[in-house]
Amino acid sequence: MNFDISSIRRQFPILQKKVGGQVLCYLDSAATSQKPQPVIDAISGFYTTKNANVNRGVHALSEEATVSHDQARNTVRKFLNARHSHEIIFTKNATEAINLVAHIFGDTLKPGDHIACSVLEHHSNIIPWMQCAERKGLELDWLPITKEGYLDLRETEKILAKGKTKLVAISGLSNVVGTLQPITEMTALAHKYGAVILVDASQLAAHEPIDVQKLDCDFLAFSGHKIYGPTGIGILYGKTALLEKMPPFLGGGDMIQSVTNAGFTCAELPRKFEAGTLAAADAAGLAAAIGWMEKVGIENIQKHEESLIAHTLTELQTIKGLKILGPTDPQKRTGCVSFTIDGIHPHDLTDILGKEGICLRAGHHCTQPLHAFLGITASTRLSVAVYNTIEEVDQTIASILRAQKLLQKK
């Protein structure tokens, strides 16, 4: 498929919306991406042609729904290059996927064992481990990062070499400073010292190809809504050997092989971890989103977003009093640029821009430990996706300059 930004934008109905008399300028895709028409059609098509419970019946609709769901799982398997479809567990989102591991694998840990994560993490990859540590009497280690926002592998190895760490939880891509983390190297270090590793790929999945076999990670999680898919569905990838040893997370329908008055036997993978009625329409939407991304071309997406980030960094640095968080070299960051402006609160800035139809994010972005490390309480984030344009960046820069003049007069 030839890359044509106008053609791509026409596939996103919401981008035609007007706010304050202006066409929507959506630069908040790190929070959630917008959805192309094929994804919307896939969800609608499921409900209009094959709506039924998956794995629950032998009538035509149920069989069609089950086939659709199985195909969606295999689409995700290929997207991640997992060895087996049963290593793909459907969840509500990445948060639920991480909580599943924290509760089930975490409960195999013993008092005195250590879990390690970094201050770069989203709260969804911090809170579950804090809860696990409190529940099981574990220690939580904070892996050091560099000033630019990369994991410090040398110092990290010193922590892991003590031999107490049983699980490492890291993000593949920061949702604030936009730094790609050295996952392959981190995985090798974790395994060298006897720990398993979970990768939060919530940001990574939208911007970079993922090969779980090459990464050799033990667990990986992402949310469908970050990669042009629907809300309400996420993925946990886990190595077969680990998933088979773990007991089910939730109990209920469809996660059992048999039930008697005396107890129950779990279903085989992946159904063991998928209790209750499944989000089959959303799975179809997620599969459509992956198919759409592959049709556009991951390399095309990367190249276009790289140009957007490079232009954004160049233009932001012309604004007096503006400080960029993380690397200013466009080759060292992906997906987003966060910043502060002297004398202006991020909420005030984004409120003014929002009234002009420009959607940025303000706050701590669910990364309070990272913001504390940076010495600030909040920032403004501009995040890009394949449907954004250089013109939208320029429009945003001009609006920031106007808002800056207005706010600094007060």
C-alpha positions as CSV (number, residue, x, y, z in Angstrom):
1,M,0.0,0.0,0.0
2,N,1.4,3.4,-1.0
3,F,1.5,5.8,1.9
4,D,-1.0,8.6,1.4
5,I,-1.7,10.7,4.5
6,S,-4.9,12.1,3.0
7,S,-6.2,8.7,2.2
8,I,-5.3,7.5,5.7
9,R,-7.0,10.4,7.4
10,R,-10.2,9.8,5.5
11,Q,-10.4,6.4,7.1
12,F,-10.9,8.0,10.5
13,P,-14.4,9.4,10.8
14,I,-13.7,11.2,14.1
15,L,-11.0,13.4,12.4
16,Q,-13.8,15.2,10.6
17,K,-15.3,16.4,13.9
18,K,-15.2,20.1,14.7
19,V,-14.5,21.6,18.1
20,G,-14.8,25.3,18.7
21,G,-15.3,25.8,15.0
22,Q,-12.0,24.1,14.2
23,V,-11.4,20.7,12.7
24,L,-10.2,18.3,15.4
25,C,-6.4,18.2,15.9
26,Y,-5.9,15.0,17.9
27,L,-2.4,14.7,19.4
28,D,-3.2,12.4,22.4
29,S,-2.7,9.0,20.8
30,A,-0.5,7.8,23.7
31,A,-3.6,7.9,25.8
32,T,-5.8,6.2,23.2
33,S,-5.7,6.0,19.4
34,Q,-8.5,6.9,17.1
35,K,-10.2,4.1,15.1
36,P,-10.2,3.6,11.3
37,Q,-13.4,2.6,9.5
38,P,-12.3,-1.1,9.0
39,V,-12.1,-1.5,12.8
40,I,-15.5,0.1,13.3
41,D,-16.9,-2.1,10.5
42,A,-15.5,-5.2,12.1
43,I,-17.1,-4.6,15.4
44,S,-20.4,-3.7,13.8
45,G,-20.2,-6.7,11.5
46,F,-19.7,-9.1,14.4
47,Y,-22.9,-7.8,16.1
48,T,-24.9,-7.7,12.9
49,T,-23.9,-11.1,11.5
50,K,-22.5,-13.5,14.1
51,N,-23.3,-12.3,17.6
52,A,-23.2,-15.2,20.0
53,N,-21.2,-16.6,22.9
54,V,-17.8,-18.0,21.9
55,N,-17.2,-21.7,22.7
56,R,-20.7,-22.1,24.1
57,G,-22.9,-23.6,21.4
58,V,-23.1,-25.8,18.3
59,H,-25.6,-23.6,16.4
60,A,-24.4,-21.6,13.4
61,L,-24.0,-18.2,15.1
62,S,-21.9,-19.6,18.0
63,E,-19.7,-21.5,15.6
64,E,-19.2,-18.4,13.5
65,A,-18.4,-16.4,16.6
66,T,-15.9,-19.0,17.8
67,V,-14.2,-19.1,14.4
68,S,-13.9,-15.3,14.4
69,H,-12.4,-15.4,17.9
70,D,-9.9,-18.1,17.1
71,Q,-8.9,-16.2,14.0
72,A,-8.4,-13.0,16.1
73,R,-6.2,-14.9,18.5
74,N,-4.1,-16.2,15.6
75,T,-3.8,-12.7,14.2
76,V,-2.4,-11.5,17.5
77,R,0.0,-14.5,17.6
78,K,1.4,-13.6,14.2
79,F,1.6,-9.9,15.2
80,L,3.8,-10.8,18.2
81,N,5.4,-13.8,16.5
82,A,4.5,-16.1,19.4
83,R,5.1,-19.8,18.9
84,H,1.6,-20.9,19.8
85,S,-1.9,-19.3,19.8
86,H,-2.6,-20.7,23.3
87,E,0.2,-18.3,24.5
88,I,-2.2,-15.4,23.7
89,I,-4.6,-14.6,26.5
90,F,-7.4,-12.1,25.9
91,T,-7.9,-9.7,28.8
92,K,-9.7,-6.4,29.3
93,N,-6.6,-4.3,28.8
94,A,-2.9,-4.3,29.6
95,T,-3.6,-3.4,33.2
96,E,-5.7,-6.6,33.7
97,A,-3.0,-8.6,32.0
98,I,-0.3,-7.3,34.4
99,N,-2.5,-7.8,37.4
100,L,-3.1,-11.4,36.3
101,V,0.6,-12.1,36.4
102,A,1.1,-10.1,39.7
103,H,-1.6,-12.2,41.4
104,I,-0.9,-15.6,39.9
105,F,2.8,-15.7,39.3
106,G,3.3,-13.3,42.1
107,D,1.6,-15.6,44.6
108,T,4.4,-18.3,43.9
109,L,7.0,-15.9,45.4
110,K,8.1,-16.2,49.0
111,P,8.7,-13.6,51.7
112,G,12.1,-12.0,51.1
113,D,12.0,-12.4,47.3
114,H,12.4,-9.2,45.3
115,I,10.5,-7.7,42.4
116,A,12.2,-5.0,40.2
117,C,10.7,-2.2,38.1
118,S,11.8,1.2,37.1
119,V,10.6,4.8,37.8
120,L,9.8,5.0,34.0
121,E,6.8,2.7,34.5
122,H,3.1,3.6,34.1
123,H,1.2,3.1,37.4
124,S,-0.3,0.0,35.8
125,N,3.1,-1.6,36.0
126,I,3.9,-0.3,39.5
127,I,0.7,-0.6,41.6
128,P,0.1,-4.4,41.0
129,W,3.7,-5.1,42.1
130,M,3.3,-2.9,45.2
131,Q,0.2,-4.8,46.1
132,C,1.9,-8.1,45.4
133,A,4.9,-7.1,47.6
134,E,2.6,-6.1,50.4
135,R,0.5,-9.3,50.1
136,K,3.4,-11.7,50.0
137,G,6.0,-9.9,52.1
138,L,8.3,-9.1,49.1
139,E,10.8,-6.3,48.5
140,L,10.4,-3.9,45.6
141,D,13.6,-2.7,43.9
142,W,13.7,0.4,41.7
143,L,15.9,0.0,38.7
144,P,18.0,3.1,38.0
145,I,17.6,5.1,34.9
146,T,19.9,7.6,33.1
147,K,19.2,11.3,32.9
148,E,17.9,10.9,29.3
149,G,15.4,8.2,30.5
150,Y,17.0,4.9,29.7
151,L,17.4,1.9,32.0
152,D,21.0,1.9,33.4
153,L,22.0,-1.6,32.5
154,R,25.3,-1.5,34.5
155,E,23.6,-0.5,37.7
156,T,20.7,-2.8,37.1
157,E,23.0,-5.8,36.8
158,K,24.4,-5.0,40.2
159,I,20.9,-5.3,41.7
160,L,20.0,-8.5,39.8
161,A,23.4,-10.1,40.6
162,K,22.4,-10.2,44.3
163,G,20.2,-13.2,43.2
164,K,17.1,-12.1,45.1
165,T,15.1,-10.7,42.2
166,K,12.5,-13.2,40.9
167,L,10.6,-10.9,38.5
168,V,11.5,-7.8,36.5
169,A,8.7,-5.6,35.1
170,I,9.7,-2.9,32.6
171,S,8.0,-0.9,29.9
172,G,9.2,-1.2,26.3
173,L,8.6,2.5,25.5
174,S,8.1,5.3,27.9
175,N,4.8,7.2,27.6
176,V,6.5,10.4,28.8
177,V,10.1,10.7,27.6
178,G,9.5,8.5,24.6
179,T,12.6,6.3,25.1
180,L,12.8,2.8,23.7
181,Q,14.2,0.5,26.3
182,P,16.8,-2.2,25.8
183,I,14.4,-5.1,26.3
184,T,16.5,-7.8,24.7
185,E,19.5,-6.9,26.9
186,M,17.2,-6.6,30.0
187,T,15.7,-10.0,29.3
188,A,19.2,-11.6,29.0
189,L,20.2,-10.0,32.3
190,A,17.0,-11.2,34.1
191,H,17.4,-14.7,32.9
192,K,21.2,-14.7,33.7
193,Y,20.3,-14.1,37.4
194,G,17.2,-16.4,37.5
195,A,14.4,-13.9,37.1
196,V,11.5,-13.9,34.7
197,I,10.6,-10.7,32.9
198,L,7.3,-8.9,32.0
199,V,7.3,-6.3,29.3
200,D,4.6,-3.6,29.3
201,A,4.2,-3.0,25.6
202,S,1.3,-0.7,25.8
203,Q,3.1,2.1,24.0
204,L,5.6,0.0,22.1
205,A,3.0,-2.0,20.2
206,A,1.7,1.0,18.2
207,H,5.1,2.1,17.0
208,E,7.5,-0.8,16.8
209,P,7.4,-4.4,15.5
210,I,7.4,-6.9,18.3
211,D,8.9,-10.4,18.1
212,V,8.5,-12.2,21.5
213,Q,10.7,-15.0,20.4
214,K,13.6,-12.7,19.6
215,L,13.0,-10.7,22.8
216,D,12.7,-14.0,24.7
217,C,10.5,-12.2,27.3
218,D,8.4,-14.4,29.6
219,F,5.3,-12.2,29.6
220,L,4.2,-9.2,27.5
221,A,1.1,-7.1,27.8
222,F,-0.6,-4.5,25.6
223,S,-4.0,-2.8,25.1
224,G,-6.0,-2.9,21.9
225,H,-7.1,0.7,22.1
226,K,-3.5,1.9,21.8
227,I,-3.0,0.3,18.3
228,Y,-6.1,1.7,16.6
229,G,-8.3,-1.1,18.0
230,P,-11.3,-1.0,20.4
231,T,-11.3,-0.3,24.1
232,G,-12.1,-3.1,26.5
233,I,-9.6,-5.7,25.1
234,G,-6.0,-6.4,25.8
235,I,-3.4,-9.1,25.5
236,L,-1.2,-11.1,27.8
237,Y,1.4,-13.1,26.1
238,G,3.1,-15.8,28.2
239,K,5.5,-18.6,27.6
240,T,3.7,-22.0,27.6
241,A,5.7,-23.5,30.4
242,L,4.9,-20.6,32.7
243,L,1.2,-20.4,31.8
244,E,0.8,-24.2,32.3
245,K,2.1,-24.0,35.9
246,M,0.0,-21.0,36.9
247,P,-3.5,-21.6,38.3
248,P,-6.4,-19.6,36.8
249,F,-6.9,-16.0,37.7
250,L,-10.7,-15.9,37.7
251,G,-13.3,-18.6,38.1
252,G,-16.5,-19.1,36.2
253,G,-17.9,-20.2,32.9
254,D,-15.7,-21.6,30.2
255,M,-12.4,-21.8,32.2
256,I,-13.2,-25.3,33.4
257,Q,-12.8,-28.8,32.0
258,S,-15.2,-30.3,34.5
259,V,-16.9,-29.4,37.8
260,T,-18.2,-31.7,40.5
261,N,-19.5,-31.2,44.0
262,A,-15.9,-31.9,45.2
263,G,-14.1,-29.5,42.9
264,F,-13.1,-28.6,39.4
265,T,-10.6,-29.2,36.7
266,C,-9.2,-26.3,34.6
267,A,-9.6,-26.1,30.9
268,E,-6.5,-26.2,28.8
269,L,-4.7,-23.0,27.6
270,P,-5.8,-20.4,26.8
271,R,-9.3,-20.9,28.1
272,K,-8.0,-21.5,31.6
273,F,-7.4,-17.7,31.9
274,E,-10.5,-16.5,30.0
275,A,-13.4,-16.9,32.4
276,G,-16.9,-15.7,31.4
277,T,-18.3,-14.3,28.2
278,L,-15.5,-13.1,26.0
279,A,-15.3,-9.7,24.3
280,A,-15.6,-11.4,20.9
281,A,-16.7,-8.3,19.0
282,D,-13.7,-6.3,20.4
283,A,-11.4,-9.2,19.5
284,A,-12.7,-8.9,15.9
285,G,-12.0,-5.2,16.1
286,L,-8.5,-5.8,17.4
287,A,-7.8,-8.3,14.6
288,A,-9.0,-5.7,12.1
289,A,-6.7,-3.0,13.7
290,I,-3.7,-5.3,13.3
291,G,-4.7,-6.1,9.8
292,W,-5.1,-2.4,9.0
293,M,-1.7,-1.5,10.5
294,E,0.0,-4.3,8.5
295,K,-1.7,-3.1,5.3
296,V,-0.5,0.5,5.9
297,G,2.9,-1.0,6.7
298,I,4.7,-0.8,10.1
299,E,7.8,0.7,8.3
300,N,5.6,3.3,6.7
301,I,4.1,4.2,10.1
302,Q,7.5,4.4,11.7
303,K,8.9,6.6,9.0
304,H,6.0,9.0,9.1
305,E,6.0,9.2,12.9
306,E,9.7,9.8,12.9
307,S,9.3,12.9,10.7
308,L,6.5,14.2,13.0
309,I,8.6,13.8,16.1
310,A,11.6,15.4,14.5
311,H,9.6,18.4,13.4
312,T,7.9,18.6,16.8
313,L,11.2,18.7,18.6
314,T,12.6,21.3,16.3
315,E,9.7,23.6,16.6
316,L,9.1,23.2,20.4
317,Q,12.7,24.2,21.0
318,T,12.1,27.6,19.5
319,I,9.6,28.5,22.3
320,K,11.2,30.5,25.1
321,G,11.1,28.9,28.5
322,L,10.0,25.5,27.2
323,K,11.9,22.5,28.5
324,I,11.6,19.1,26.8
325,L,11.7,16.0,29.0
326,G,14.0,13.3,27.8
327,P,16.1,13.3,24.6
328,T,16.1,16.1,22.2
329,D,17.6,14.0,19.5
330,P,14.7,12.6,17.3
331,Q,16.6,9.4,16.8
332,K,16.4,8.7,20.5
333,R,12.7,8.9,21.0
334,T,9.4,7.6,19.6
335,G,5.8,8.4,19.8
336,C,5.6,11.4,22.1
337,V,7.2,14.6,23.3
338,S,6.5,15.9,26.8
339,F,7.5,19.3,28.0
340,T,7.0,22.1,30.6
341,I,6.9,25.9,30.0
342,D,8.2,28.3,32.7
343,G,5.4,30.0,34.6
344,I,2.6,28.0,32.9
345,H,0.7,25.1,34.4
346,P,0.2,22.3,31.9
347,H,-3.6,22.1,32.7
348,D,-4.0,25.8,31.9
349,L,-2.2,25.4,28.6
350,T,-4.1,22.3,27.4
351,D,-7.4,23.9,28.5
352,I,-6.8,26.8,26.1
353,L,-5.6,24.6,23.3
354,G,-8.6,22.2,23.9
355,K,-11.0,25.0,23.2
356,E,-9.4,25.4,19.8
357,G,-9.9,21.7,19.0
358,I,-6.3,20.7,19.8
359,C,-6.1,17.7,22.0
360,L,-2.9,17.3,24.1
361,R,-2.5,15.6,27.5
362,A,-1.6,17.4,30.7
363,G,-0.8,16.0,34.2
364,H,1.5,13.2,35.4
365,H,0.4,10.7,32.8
366,C,0.1,8.0,35.4
367,T,3.8,8.2,36.0
368,Q,4.2,10.1,39.3
369,P,7.5,8.4,40.2
370,L,9.0,9.5,36.9
371,H,7.8,13.0,37.3
372,A,9.2,13.1,40.9
373,F,12.5,11.8,39.5
374,L,12.4,14.7,36.9
375,G,11.7,17.2,39.7
376,I,8.2,18.2,38.5
377,T,4.6,17.4,39.3
378,A,3.1,17.6,35.8
379,S,3.9,18.1,32.1
380,T,2.2,18.6,28.8
381,R,2.4,15.7,26.3
382,L,2.1,15.8,22.5
383,S,1.8,12.3,21.1
384,V,1.5,11.3,17.5
385,A,0.0,8.5,15.4
386,V,0.0,7.6,11.7
387,Y,-3.0,10.0,11.0
388,N,-1.2,13.1,12.2
389,T,0.4,15.7,9.9
390,I,3.2,18.3,10.0
391,E,0.5,21.0,9.5
392,E,-1.2,19.8,12.8
393,V,2.1,20.2,14.6
394,D,2.5,23.7,13.2
395,Q,-1.0,24.6,14.2
396,T,-0.3,23.4,17.7
397,I,3.0,25.3,18.0
398,A,1.2,28.5,16.9
399,S,-1.6,27.9,19.5
400,I,1.0,27.3,22.3
401,L,2.7,30.6,21.5
402,R,-0.7,32.4,21.7
403,A,-1.6,30.7,24.9
404,Q,1.9,31.5,26.3
405,K,1.4,35.2,25.7
406,L,-2.1,35.1,27.2
407,L,-1.1,33.2,30.4
408,Q,2.1,35.0,31.1
409,K,0.3,38.4,31.0
410,K,-1.8,37.2,34.0
